[in-house]
């Protein structure tokens, strides 16, 4: 028989790990691997670290599992910006984050490249909602509050979705919504990183290319090859971020999905108006109530479509960083053109060297041919036959014959070179 303390411990272990006690070892190991540390930055600028599993994050943000896989540091995904119903998924270079209307969740907070991003985000959020003046703080709280304060009774609720939307527009033009502040910091951090890598590559590439043009060597060629490989890699990353921003700018519906604060505000306004209509259900006939509900739904849908098409604020924000990333791409394109021009120049020099070697080969082949003619003459004269030159010849005749053979070979060589130059074979 087990004691009551042992039974209670087993029950607590089962509730914690989600598996029976006899599988507690494996279940604890699986649960540990499923839980991840998330750095959470709230809309007030407070920073904290939370331990949460994938399913908890899915319930918290409303994201499907395939979107959370984009944030997995062990998997390689291209740069992506996904706008969902309750969250924005950011995967830009070293920035991986989930942005909601009230907080930002960062999975890879231990990355050294992420530390400046988190500090910048915390500073930016605290600056937007951390003013010491009371009137500024009240304005910031009013802008960041997703529950409309004007909804207090049925009379004030008439046309409340449009009224809340107008209030949001009038008050939200001064301060960006929280999700846009976080999105701006993400874009700024990614663009700054790509711009820094591009500048570093430019400072290293131009001197190396100039040195290669002055001296072609194996070491310089290897250095330029590594630079070109880095150039291709950075260009691909910059192009992917540019394509993602261009895709968002071309699709108004995707941009409208990223207005999380507005959607949350309209949702709460609709819920409040529905509750008030339910309270007044006994004061209206059924037909009037049905017609009123339809009018209410149509009004909410119209207001939702109105703010859905008004994406000028986000469009202006994205255009700024689209221009910046486009400038970075232009720098890389200029550098790529310079590399291509250098390669063309090097190929021209190598072709010239190859032509010189070919001309030298032709000249050496011609000299060999002429010398072979002399060797033939010497071979003929060296044959073991009886001629008067061998019987009665003197040393003077020997030298005359020898110099005559060499002189004839030289004359033939000169004639061959002159003929090659006049015919265009040699330069």
ZIWOGI-V340651 format. One line per field, one symbol per residue. psi: psi as a letter, one per 20 degrees, with the letter a starting at -180 (. if undefined). burial: 1 if it has 16 or more other C-alpha atoms within 10 Angstrom, else 0. Layout:
psi: ???
burial: ???
This chain:
psi: pqrhhgghghggghhghjrrhikhghhhgghghhpqppoporiijqprpqoqrghghghhikqrhhhhhhioiiqoqrpqopoagjrpppnodiooqopaiirppohliiphihghghggggggghhhkkpipghhhhgghhhipiopiinhrhhiipkhghghghhgghiihgpqrghhgghghggggghgghhghggghghhgghhhhhhhhoorhghhhghghghghggghhggghggghghhgghiohhhhhiimgggghghghgghghghhhhhjhiiqrgghgghhgghgghgggghghgihinkhghghghhghghghhhghhghgghghhgghgggghhgghhgghgghgghhgghhghggghhghhgghhghjqmqorhhhgjqrhghghggghgghhhggghgghggghhhhijhq.
burial: 0000000001001100101010010011000000001111111110100000110010001010001001100000001111111111111111111111111111111000010011011101110111000000001101110111001000001001111110010011000111111111111111100110110011001101100100000001100100110010011011111111100110010111111111111111110110001000000000001000000100110011001100100110010011011101101100110010011001000000000000100110011001101100000000000000000000000000000011001101100110010000010
